Every structure is written in structure tokens, then in C-alpha cells.
Amino acid sequence: MSKEKRNLDLIIIGGGPAGLTAAMYAGRAKLNVLLLENEIVGGQVRNSYTIENYPGFKSIDGGDLADIFQEQARELGAIIDEFDSIQNIDISDDKKTIETESYIYEPKAVIVATGAAPKKLPIPQESEFSGRGIHYCAICDGAIYQGKRVAVVGGGNSALEESIFLTRFAEKVYLIRRYDYFKGEQALIDEVFNHPKIEVLLNEDLIEASGNEFLQSVTIKNTKTQEVRSLEMNAVFGCIGTEPRTEFIKDYLNLNAQGYIIADEDMQTNIKGVYAAGDVRQKRYRQITTAVADGTIALLNAEKYILNKK
């Protein structure tokens, strides 16, 4: 049976802060808009247990903020379709077609706001212990390590935040950092170094994971002395950066060497009527506030494009 075709003003691909902000503005503009998200709406915001730098909230749980974004977008008229994954896409200046498991959509404009996914730990045993001791979201998986020994690998705000969060459950938290400095906010760095449950391991590199079915130990190597040692460990949480979710669109949009979408200040890509917003876009800073700004700009320009097409 052939799939039903649906004509729309706009499709937003991705349900993080950028996509949801664009959906809010599109709903207010009375556009016929659909937001597609093949995972959980909210994006990486849901992985932050406490957010203290988003205007309007002195402190808010990341999941709660994501729920507010989603509720507001729906109340303003945006349709959000979760878990209907894209099977095929064909976009050009003249026509845009997006096929999902359920429908074939032909929108006038598209906003790509698919964000980025955590980079996998570069050790041979990553796939062997993925979900069995190797994780990438402390909020998702931290509670199962009550009273256990866990490690976080990384050097930015995410690694610092994950380390602090894991102290709620773990008996001991190791923060493994291959350099002798951190790139995060000083307030977080101070909190980590002063926390009695956290041991910071500077100039150390994770090189191996071991265990019978589940992770039991890790091997680390000092980047200066080359000393190798083993630590008993029940879990490792990777926070070594992200990779853009652009695989599905790489044949159409211009990407930089790292795979991020190249777009101008109007969020316009190399294809007319296709915009990029949020962490998936090539830019210097990736914050919730910058994602929200991207979503706003992308929609305002998409709206002008759509009106000119009618």
C-alpha cells in the first residue's frame, strides 16, 4: 500500500531547544508545521540535572525545561510526531520530499535541528560494554550504580556536571582527564575539586575496559610518565564531546570537516528553503540559549520564504 502524501508549510527535523523554539514561532505564525523527532523530545537538555544559566529560571531540572518547551510548542499549534523516523529524503531548491515510516511529506521549507550525539569512547571494548558499564548519560543510567565505583571521562562542563550528579549514587567518582586543565566553568571546577566523593585524575587516558559480561575494571595510562595502572570500576560515563547528526542529510547540505552544517547568519544552508539551527550547525558556541536563538532566526527566515512561495 502506497503511503499518504501530505503537503505542509514547514517540517522541523529535531526536537531539541532549537527545533522546539522554531515550532513555537511557527505555531504562533499559524503555519502548517510538523516537528519530527525519532527519539525523545527535548534533546540533550534532558541530560542536564540542573540548569542555572537559562534566563527566567534561577535553577531548573533539564527534563522540566524540556517539558515546558514541548508543552508550549504544542499549545501554540505545532504538531509534534515522535518516533516516526525518516526513511528517505530528497531536497532541492525547487522541491522537498521527506518520507517517514508512515507518510510522504512535501513541505515548502525545512529546518534541520537534529543536534549532536555523544562521541563514543575510543577504546576497543566500547561496543562490548556499551550499556553494561559504559554509558553516556548519568541522568539516564547513574541510579543503577548506587554504592558503586564509577568514572567520568572528559574535561568540559558536561564531564564536570556528570561527576557531581553521580555523587548522589556512587560511593566513589573518578574524573579522568587526559590533560592537566579543564575547559569548564570555574564554579563547576571548584565544586568538583572540593567534593569529598570525587577524585580527579589529571594527565590520565582511558585505554582499556575489562570484565565478565559487565564492566569490572579499567586501565588508564599517564600521558606524561606513560605509567599504566588498573582501577576497579563498575561504570564509565563518556563526556568527550559530540558528533553532529547529519548522516541522513550529508548528500544534500554543505558540511564542514567535522560534519556540522554550514549555514549563514540567517541559518540558510546551500539549498533555498532549508535552514539549520542549534548544535547541528557550524558555530563557535553551543548553549541552550544559542540554540533557542538559532531556532528563532531560522523560523523567521523560513516564514518569509514560505509566504513568498504561496
C-alpha positions as CSV (number, residue, x, y, z in Angstrom):
1,M,0.0,0.0,0.0
2,S,1.4,3.4,-1.0
3,K,1.9,6.0,1.7
4,E,-0.3,9.0,2.0
5,K,1.2,12.3,0.8
6,R,0.9,15.4,2.9
7,N,1.7,18.9,1.9
8,L,2.9,21.2,4.6
9,D,4.3,24.7,5.1
10,L,7.2,23.5,7.2
11,I,8.9,20.5,8.6
12,I,11.3,20.8,11.5
13,I,13.6,17.8,12.0
14,G,14.7,17.5,15.6
15,G,13.1,18.2,18.9
16,G,15.7,19.9,21.0
17,P,15.6,23.6,22.1
18,A,16.3,24.9,18.6
19,G,13.6,22.8,16.9
20,L,11.0,23.4,19.7
21,T,11.7,27.2,19.6
22,A,11.2,27.2,15.8
23,A,8.0,25.2,16.3
24,M,6.7,27.7,18.9
25,Y,7.2,30.6,16.4
26,A,5.7,28.6,13.6
27,G,2.6,27.8,15.6
28,R,2.2,31.5,16.5
29,A,2.6,32.4,12.8
30,K,-0.3,29.9,12.0
31,L,1.9,27.9,9.7
32,N,1.1,24.3,8.9
33,V,4.1,22.9,10.8
34,L,5.2,19.4,11.8
35,L,8.1,18.6,14.1
36,L,9.7,15.2,13.6
37,E,11.8,13.6,16.3
38,N,12.8,9.9,16.2
39,E,13.8,9.9,19.9
40,I,12.6,11.7,23.0
41,V,11.6,15.3,22.5
42,G,13.9,17.7,24.4
43,G,17.3,16.7,23.1
44,Q,20.4,16.9,25.3
45,V,18.7,19.4,27.6
46,R,17.1,16.3,29.3
47,N,20.6,15.1,30.2
48,S,21.2,18.2,32.5
49,Y,20.1,17.6,36.0
50,T,20.3,21.3,36.9
51,I,20.4,24.3,34.6
52,E,21.3,27.6,36.2
53,N,22.1,29.8,33.1
54,Y,18.8,29.8,31.2
55,P,17.1,33.2,31.6
56,G,13.9,33.2,33.6
57,F,14.9,30.3,35.8
58,K,17.3,30.6,38.7
59,S,17.6,26.8,38.7
60,I,15.6,24.2,36.8
61,D,15.9,20.5,36.0
62,G,16.7,19.8,32.4
63,G,13.8,17.5,31.9
64,D,11.4,20.0,33.4
65,L,12.7,22.7,31.0
66,A,12.4,20.3,28.0
67,D,8.8,19.6,29.1
68,I,8.0,23.3,29.2
69,F,9.4,23.8,25.7
70,Q,7.3,20.9,24.4
71,E,4.1,21.9,26.1
72,Q,4.5,25.5,24.9
73,A,5.1,24.4,21.3
74,R,2.0,22.2,21.3
75,E,-0.2,24.8,22.9
76,L,0.8,27.3,20.2
77,G,-0.3,24.9,17.5
78,A,2.7,22.9,16.5
79,I,2.3,19.2,15.7
80,I,5.0,17.0,17.2
81,D,5.4,13.5,15.9
82,E,7.8,11.3,18.0
83,F,9.4,8.1,16.9
84,D,8.3,8.4,13.2
85,S,11.8,8.0,11.8
86,I,12.9,9.4,8.4
87,Q,13.4,6.7,5.8
88,N,14.3,8.8,2.8
89,I,14.9,12.5,2.0
90,D,15.2,14.4,-1.3
91,I,15.6,18.1,-1.2
92,S,16.5,20.8,-3.7
93,D,15.9,24.4,-4.3
94,D,12.6,23.6,-6.1
95,K,11.2,20.7,-4.2
96,K,11.5,19.0,-0.8
97,T,10.3,15.5,0.0
98,I,10.7,13.7,3.3
99,E,9.5,10.1,3.7
100,T,8.9,8.6,7.1
101,E,7.7,5.2,8.1
102,S,4.1,6.5,7.9
103,Y,3.9,9.3,5.4
104,I,5.5,11.1,2.5
105,Y,5.7,14.9,3.3
106,E,6.2,17.6,0.8
107,P,6.9,20.8,2.8
108,K,7.7,24.2,1.4
109,A,10.6,24.7,3.8
110,V,12.7,22.6,6.1
111,I,14.6,23.4,9.3
112,V,17.2,20.9,10.3
113,A,17.7,20.9,14.1
114,T,18.9,17.4,14.8
115,G,21.6,18.4,17.3
116,A,24.6,16.2,18.1
117,A,25.2,12.9,19.8
118,P,27.8,11.9,22.3
119,K,31.1,10.7,20.9
120,K,31.9,7.1,21.7
121,L,34.9,6.4,24.0
122,P,37.8,5.4,21.7
123,I,38.7,2.1,23.4
124,P,38.4,-1.4,21.7
125,Q,35.9,-2.6,24.3
126,E,33.4,0.2,23.8
127,S,30.8,-1.8,22.0
128,E,31.3,-4.9,24.3
129,F,30.4,-2.9,27.4
130,S,28.0,-0.4,26.0
131,G,25.0,-0.4,28.3
132,R,26.9,-2.9,30.5
133,G,29.1,-0.4,32.3
134,I,29.8,2.1,29.5
135,H,27.3,4.9,29.3
136,Y,26.9,8.5,28.0
137,C,24.1,9.9,30.3
138,A,24.4,10.0,34.1
139,I,20.8,11.1,34.5
140,C,19.6,8.1,32.4
141,D,21.8,5.4,34.0
142,G,23.5,6.8,37.1
143,A,21.0,5.5,39.6
144,I,21.8,1.8,38.9
145,Y,25.2,2.3,40.3
146,Q,24.1,3.0,43.9
147,G,27.1,2.5,46.2
148,K,29.4,1.6,43.3
149,R,32.7,3.0,41.9
150,V,32.2,5.0,38.7
151,A,34.3,7.2,36.4
152,V,33.7,10.1,34.1
153,V,35.9,10.7,31.1
154,G,36.1,14.3,29.8
155,G,37.2,17.9,30.5
156,G,34.3,20.2,29.8
157,N,31.1,21.3,31.6
158,S,29.3,18.1,30.8
159,A,32.0,15.9,32.4
160,L,32.1,18.2,35.5
161,E,28.3,18.2,35.8
162,E,28.1,14.4,35.3
163,S,30.7,13.8,38.0
164,I,28.8,16.0,40.5
165,F,25.5,14.3,39.7
166,L,26.9,10.8,40.1
167,T,27.9,11.5,43.7
168,R,24.2,11.2,44.5
169,F,24.5,7.4,43.9
170,A,28.1,6.3,43.7
171,E,30.4,5.5,46.6
172,K,33.4,7.0,44.6
173,V,33.6,9.0,41.4
174,Y,36.8,9.3,39.4
175,L,37.1,12.1,36.9
176,I,39.6,11.0,34.2
177,R,41.1,13.9,32.3
178,R,43.9,13.4,29.7
179,Y,45.3,17.0,30.3
180,D,46.1,19.0,33.4
181,Y,43.3,21.5,32.9
182,F,39.6,21.7,32.4
183,K,37.6,23.7,29.8
184,G,34.5,24.1,32.0
185,E,33.1,26.9,34.2
186,Q,35.3,27.8,37.2
187,A,32.4,27.3,39.6
188,L,31.9,23.7,38.5
189,I,35.7,23.0,38.6
190,D,35.9,24.3,42.2
191,E,32.9,22.1,43.2
192,V,34.5,19.0,41.7
193,F,37.9,19.5,43.3
194,N,36.3,20.2,46.7
195,H,33.8,17.3,46.6
196,P,34.8,14.5,49.1
197,K,33.5,11.7,46.8
198,I,35.3,12.9,43.6
199,E,38.9,12.0,42.8
200,V,40.3,14.0,39.9
201,L,42.9,12.1,37.8
202,L,44.8,14.6,35.6
203,N,47.0,13.6,32.7
204,E,45.4,10.2,32.6
205,D,44.0,8.5,29.5
206,L,41.4,5.6,29.5
207,I,42.9,2.9,27.3
208,E,41.0,-0.3,28.2
209,A,38.0,-1.8,29.9
210,S,37.7,-5.3,31.3
211,G,35.1,-7.5,32.8
212,N,32.9,-10.7,32.6
213,E,29.8,-9.6,30.8
214,F,29.7,-6.4,32.8
215,L,32.5,-3.8,33.4
216,Q,34.7,-4.6,36.3
217,S,37.9,-2.6,35.8
218,V,39.5,0.0,33.6
219,T,43.1,0.6,32.6
220,I,44.5,4.1,32.5
221,K,47.8,5.5,31.2
222,N,49.5,8.6,32.4
223,T,50.1,10.9,29.4
224,K,53.4,12.3,30.8
225,T,55.0,9.3,32.6
226,Q,53.4,6.6,30.5
227,E,52.7,4.7,33.7
228,V,49.9,2.2,33.3
229,R,47.6,1.1,36.1
230,S,44.3,-0.7,36.7
231,L,41.3,0.6,38.7
232,E,38.3,-1.4,39.9
233,M,35.3,0.2,38.2
234,N,31.6,-0.6,37.8
235,A,30.8,2.1,35.2
236,V,32.4,4.7,33.0
237,F,30.5,7.7,31.6
238,G,31.9,9.2,28.5
239,C,31.7,13.0,28.1
240,I,34.3,13.7,25.4
241,G,32.3,15.8,23.1
242,T,29.6,15.3,20.5
243,E,29.2,14.5,16.8
244,P,26.5,16.2,14.6
245,R,23.5,14.1,13.5
246,T,23.9,14.9,9.8
247,E,24.4,11.4,8.2
248,F,20.9,11.5,6.7
249,I,21.4,14.9,5.0
250,K,25.1,14.8,4.0
251,D,24.4,14.2,0.4
252,Y,22.5,17.5,0.1
253,L,23.8,20.1,2.5
254,N,27.3,21.6,2.7
255,L,29.1,20.3,5.8
256,N,32.4,21.2,7.4
257,A,35.2,18.8,8.1
258,Q,33.6,17.8,11.4
259,G,30.2,17.1,9.8
260,Y,28.4,20.2,11.0
261,I,26.1,22.0,8.6
262,I,27.4,25.2,7.1
263,A,24.8,28.0,7.3
264,D,24.9,31.8,7.3
265,E,23.7,34.2,10.0
266,D,20.1,33.7,8.7
267,M,20.5,30.0,9.2
268,Q,20.2,29.5,5.5
269,T,22.0,26.5,4.0
270,N,23.2,26.0,0.4
271,I,19.7,24.9,-0.5
272,K,16.9,27.5,-0.7
273,G,14.2,27.0,1.9
274,V,16.4,24.7,4.0
275,Y,17.7,26.1,7.3
276,A,20.0,24.7,10.1
277,A,19.6,25.6,13.7
278,G,21.2,24.6,17.0
279,D,24.1,22.2,17.8
280,V,24.0,20.7,14.3
281,R,25.1,24.0,12.8
282,Q,28.8,25.1,12.4
283,K,29.4,27.7,15.1
284,R,31.6,28.6,18.0
285,Y,29.3,28.3,21.0
286,R,26.7,25.6,21.7
287,Q,24.5,26.5,24.6
288,I,20.7,26.2,25.2
289,T,20.4,30.0,24.7
290,T,22.3,29.9,21.4
291,A,20.1,27.0,20.2
292,V,17.0,29.0,21.0
293,A,18.3,32.0,19.1
294,D,19.1,29.8,16.1
295,G,15.6,28.4,16.1
296,T,14.1,31.8,16.3
297,I,16.2,33.1,13.4
298,A,15.7,30.0,11.3
299,L,11.9,30.2,11.6
300,L,11.6,33.9,10.9
301,N,13.5,33.5,7.7
302,A,11.7,30.3,6.8
303,E,8.4,32.1,7.3
304,K,9.4,34.8,4.8
305,Y,10.4,32.1,2.4
306,I,7.1,30.2,2.8
307,L,5.0,33.4,2.4
308,N,6.9,34.2,-0.9
309,K,6.1,30.7,-2.1
310,K,2.3,31.0,-1.6
